[in-house]
Amino acid sequence: MTADFVKNARQKGPAARTVAKYREAVELYGSTSLSVRAICARCGVSYAGFRSYLYKYRRDLLLSRHGVAASSASDAAHTRLRGRRGQTAAARAKYGDALAACGDAKYFEYNVSQIAHLFGLNPTGLSNQLRAHCPGLLERRELERRRLGFADNQQRGVRPWCREQYAAAVKLLRTTELTLPEVAEKCGVSFTGLRQHVCFYHKDLLQARSELRERAKTQKRKGHITGSGRRHEPTPESRERYREAVRMYAQSALTIREIADMTGVNRSSLCSYLRVWCREETFARRGAEYREGASLSQTKQYKKTTAAKYAPAIERLRAENRPTSEIAAEFGLHPEVFRQYLKEHEPELYARQGMMRASNGRSISRRSMEKYAEAVGLYETTAEPLKSIARRLGLNYNSLGGFVRRNFPELIEKNKECSVPCDGSDAE
């Protein structure tokens, strides 16, 4: 890593060439009232790039233009132009005097449209500001105008036909987590019209959905609304792009790399898509059942390709009473690796084939113990020679003798000690 790279990586603020690029545009933005788009057209710079530069590096100018005070550069970096809801600083500066006039008794003889013209504003814009941010003021003003005899007999509030048009959409918004665009499309109404209707006449619904989004910030659940108001789900384009890959992942034993090569998608992108949007399939592939909030790291690493590799050997082991090492050798498997796989994924079969603890504390083969248990019992409780026991039970003497010597040497010593007095008593 070069020294220049480290220096540039640690440098704070914009690069020198970026400052030079936007210098003229910044001067115009700070000294004139031209819009950002007009300044970009005059200086020949990108609108998105210059806007991003202002938001990131010249927030002092940005806040100043919108009438927001910031005492220092650090305060400017953490000062928002507007909160999550409510008026922007620019709207407050633009409509503030007119809104104050609407609540002033000296202007009760004028309607909202006339007040807007007195202050050089658009009547629709002023009325929208009243409905959205000062609904109580609007109601008090209309009541006072009626009391003073200034009523103009105009319909105020929501129109009956408008209430009927949006009734089904409002009901869906109250009872489901569908977003505004989804509800508008489902009910066949205008999205902007529905948004304005809810904003003006159903503020309780806005508050309820705002609280729902606030709760959703701490956790994202597939198919449910998020803190941004969008549904947490893949886009239709992504769903279509990975449809075949997901099908192969769920129905075949192919690896992700093989699936990505066959479907022509990026392997890392496919891994990310499966991890985020296909958790049920991911857990099922590991032999686990998915539960909401479950962590993938708590499941065993279980691959379908590995299961297919060991499946014939496992079936043979179930069907035949043979040692694990013989079955592993027959199918070209490593005995210890095969035993470990059985221990993790076939615990019952592993217990049948595996080791057990004898009464003397030694670890011995379960199959061998089951085979020689009767012979060991007779050898322990009687004075009959081991060769005679093997002949009577139809066992190979060398195999039985080796098993006893390896695992029960104390029985041999005990049998030797008992043989001397027993012979002497017989002679008597």
VENBEL-V953791 format. One record per backbone hydrogen bond with DSSP energy under -0.5 kcal/mol. CO is the residue of the C=O (numbers start at 1). NH is the residue of the N-H. E is the energy in kcal/mol with one decimal. If there is no record, write none. Layout:
BEGIN
co: [CO | CO]
nh: [NH | NH]
e: [E | E]
END
This chain:
BEGIN
co: [2 | 3 | 4 | 5 | 6 | 7 | 15 | 16 | 17 | 18 | 19 | 20 | 22 | 23 | 24 | 25 | 26 | 27 | 28 | 35 | 36 | 37 | 38 | 39 | 40 | 40 | 46 | 47 | 48 | 49 | 50 | 51 | 52 | 53 | 53 | 54 | 58 | 59 | 60 | 61 | 62 | 63 | 64 | 67 | 72 | 73 | 74 | 75 | 75 | 76 | 81 | 88 | 89 | 90 | 91 | 92 | 95 | 96 | 97 | 98 | 99 | 100 | 101 | 104 | 105 | 107 | 111 | 112 | 113 | 114 | 115 | 116 | 117 | 122 | 123 | 124 | 125 | 126 | 127 | 128 | 129 | 129 | 130 | 134 | 135 | 136 | 137 | 138 | 139 | 140 | 141 | 142 | 143 | 144 | 145 | 145 | 145 | 146 | 159 | 160 | 161 | 162 | 163 | 164 | 166 | 167 | 168 | 169 | 170 | 171 | 172 | 179 | 180 | 181 | 182 | 183 | 184 | 184 | 190 | 191 | 192 | 193 | 194 | 195 | 196 | 197 | 198 | 202 | 203 | 204 | 205 | 206 | 207 | 208 | 209 | 210 | 211 | 212 | 213 | 214 | 215 | 216 | 219 | 221 | 224 | 226 | 230 | 231 | 232 | 235 | 236 | 237 | 238 | 240 | 242 | 243 | 244 | 245 | 246 | 247 | 248 | 255 | 256 | 257 | 258 | 259 | 260 | 260 | 266 | 267 | 268 | 269 | 270 | 271 | 272 | 273 | 273 | 274 | 278 | 279 | 280 | 281 | 282 | 283 | 283 | 284 | 291 | 295 | 296 | 300 | 301 | 303 | 304 | 305 | 306 | 307 | 308 | 310 | 311 | 312 | 313 | 314 | 315 | 316 | 320 | 323 | 324 | 325 | 326 | 327 | 328 | 329 | 334 | 335 | 336 | 337 | 338 | 339 | 340 | 341 | 341 | 342 | 346 | 347 | 348 | 349 | 350 | 354 | 356 | 356 | 358 | 362 | 362 | 364 | 365 | 366 | 367 | 368 | 369 | 372 | 373 | 374 | 375 | 376 | 377 | 378 | 385 | 386 | 387 | 388 | 389 | 390 | 390 | 396 | 397 | 398 | 399 | 400 | 401 | 402 | 403 | 404 | 408 | 408 | 409 | 410 | 411 | 412 | 413 | 414 | 415 | 416 | 417 | 418 | 419 | 420 | 421 | 422 | 423 | 424]
nh: [6 | 7 | 8 | 9 | 10 | 11 | 19 | 20 | 21 | 22 | 23 | 23 | 26 | 27 | 28 | 29 | 30 | 31 | 32 | 39 | 40 | 41 | 42 | 43 | 44 | 45 | 50 | 51 | 52 | 53 | 54 | 55 | 56 | 57 | 58 | 58 | 62 | 63 | 64 | 65 | 66 | 68 | 67 | 69 | 76 | 77 | 78 | 78 | 79 | 79 | 89 | 92 | 93 | 94 | 95 | 96 | 99 | 100 | 101 | 102 | 103 | 103 | 104 | 107 | 108 | 110 | 115 | 116 | 117 | 118 | 119 | 121 | 120 | 126 | 127 | 128 | 129 | 130 | 131 | 132 | 133 | 134 | 134 | 138 | 139 | 140 | 141 | 142 | 143 | 144 | 145 | 146 | 147 | 148 | 149 | 150 | 151 | 149 | 163 | 164 | 165 | 166 | 167 | 167 | 170 | 171 | 172 | 173 | 174 | 175 | 176 | 183 | 184 | 185 | 186 | 187 | 188 | 189 | 194 | 195 | 196 | 197 | 198 | 199 | 200 | 201 | 202 | 206 | 207 | 208 | 209 | 210 | 211 | 212 | 213 | 214 | 215 | 216 | 217 | 217 | 218 | 219 | 221 | 224 | 232 | 229 | 226 | 233 | 223 | 239 | 240 | 241 | 242 | 243 | 246 | 247 | 248 | 249 | 250 | 251 | 252 | 259 | 260 | 261 | 262 | 263 | 264 | 265 | 270 | 271 | 272 | 273 | 274 | 275 | 276 | 277 | 278 | 278 | 282 | 283 | 284 | 285 | 286 | 286 | 288 | 287 | 294 | 298 | 299 | 302 | 303 | 307 | 308 | 309 | 310 | 311 | 312 | 314 | 315 | 316 | 317 | 318 | 319 | 320 | 322 | 327 | 328 | 329 | 330 | 331 | 333 | 332 | 338 | 339 | 340 | 341 | 342 | 343 | 344 | 345 | 346 | 346 | 350 | 351 | 352 | 353 | 354 | 366 | 358 | 364 | 361 | 358 | 364 | 356 | 369 | 370 | 371 | 372 | 373 | 376 | 377 | 378 | 379 | 380 | 381 | 382 | 389 | 390 | 391 | 392 | 393 | 394 | 395 | 400 | 401 | 402 | 403 | 404 | 405 | 406 | 407 | 408 | 411 | 412 | 413 | 414 | 415 | 416 | 417 | 418 | 419 | 420 | 421 | 422 | 423 | 424 | 425 | 426 | 427 | 428]
e: [-1.8 | -2.3 | -2.6 | -2.4 | -1.8 | -0.8 | -2.1 | -2.2 | -1.8 | -1.8 | -0.6 | -0.6 | -2.5 | -2.1 | -2.0 | -2.2 | -2.1 | -1.6 | -1.8 | -2.3 | -2.3 | -2.1 | -2.0 | -2.5 | -1.5 | -1.4 | -2.6 | -2.4 | -2.2 | -2.1 | -2.4 | -2.3 | -1.9 | -3.0 | -0.9 | -1.0 | -1.7 | -3.0 | -2.0 | -2.2 | -1.3 | -3.1 | -1.3 | -0.5 | -2.3 | -1.8 | -0.8 | -0.7 | -0.6 | -0.7 | -1.0 | -2.4 | -2.2 | -2.1 | -2.9 | -1.4 | -2.7 | -2.1 | -2.1 | -1.7 | -0.9 | -0.6 | -1.1 | -1.7 | -1.4 | -1.5 | -2.2 | -2.3 | -1.9 | -2.1 | -1.5 | -3.4 | -1.0 | -2.2 | -2.5 | -2.3 | -1.9 | -2.1 | -2.4 | -2.6 | -2.5 | -0.7 | -1.6 | -1.8 | -2.0 | -2.5 | -2.3 | -2.0 | -2.1 | -2.4 | -2.2 | -1.9 | -2.1 | -2.0 | -0.5 | -3.3 | -0.6 | -0.7 | -2.4 | -2.1 | -2.0 | -1.9 | -0.5 | -0.6 | -2.6 | -2.2 | -2.0 | -2.1 | -1.7 | -1.8 | -2.0 | -2.6 | -2.8 | -2.2 | -2.3 | -2.5 | -0.9 | -2.1 | -2.4 | -2.6 | -2.3 | -2.5 | -2.5 | -2.2 | -2.3 | -2.5 | -1.7 | -1.7 | -2.2 | -2.3 | -2.4 | -1.9 | -2.2 | -1.8 | -2.1 | -2.0 | -2.1 | -1.6 | -0.6 | -0.8 | -0.9 | -0.6 | -0.5 | -2.3 | -3.0 | -1.6 | -2.5 | -1.5 | -3.1 | -2.5 | -2.1 | -2.3 | -2.1 | -0.7 | -2.6 | -2.0 | -2.3 | -2.2 | -2.1 | -2.0 | -1.8 | -2.4 | -2.7 | -2.2 | -2.1 | -2.3 | -1.4 | -1.2 | -2.4 | -2.5 | -2.3 | -2.6 | -2.6 | -2.3 | -2.1 | -2.7 | -0.6 | -1.2 | -2.1 | -2.6 | -2.4 | -2.1 | -0.9 | -0.6 | -2.8 | -1.4 | -2.4 | -1.2 | -1.6 | -1.1 | -0.5 | -2.3 | -2.6 | -1.5 | -1.9 | -1.4 | -0.5 | -2.3 | -2.3 | -2.2 | -2.2 | -2.1 | -2.0 | -2.2 | -1.7 | -1.8 | -2.5 | -2.3 | -2.2 | -1.6 | -3.5 | -0.9 | -2.7 | -2.5 | -2.2 | -2.2 | -2.3 | -2.3 | -1.8 | -2.7 | -0.5 | -2.0 | -2.6 | -2.3 | -1.8 | -2.1 | -2.5 | -2.3 | -0.6 | -2.8 | -1.8 | -3.2 | -0.6 | -3.1 | -2.2 | -2.4 | -1.9 | -2.4 | -1.0 | -2.6 | -2.3 | -2.3 | -2.3 | -1.8 | -1.7 | -1.8 | -2.0 | -2.5 | -2.1 | -2.4 | -2.2 | -0.7 | -2.8 | -2.5 | -3.3 | -2.4 | -2.2 | -2.4 | -2.6 | -2.2 | -2.1 | -2.7 | -1.1 | -0.9 | -1.8 | -2.2 | -2.5 | -2.1 | -2.1 | -1.8 | -1.2 | -0.8 | -0.7 | -1.5 | -1.8 | -1.9 | -2.2 | -1.5 | -1.7 | -1.6]
END
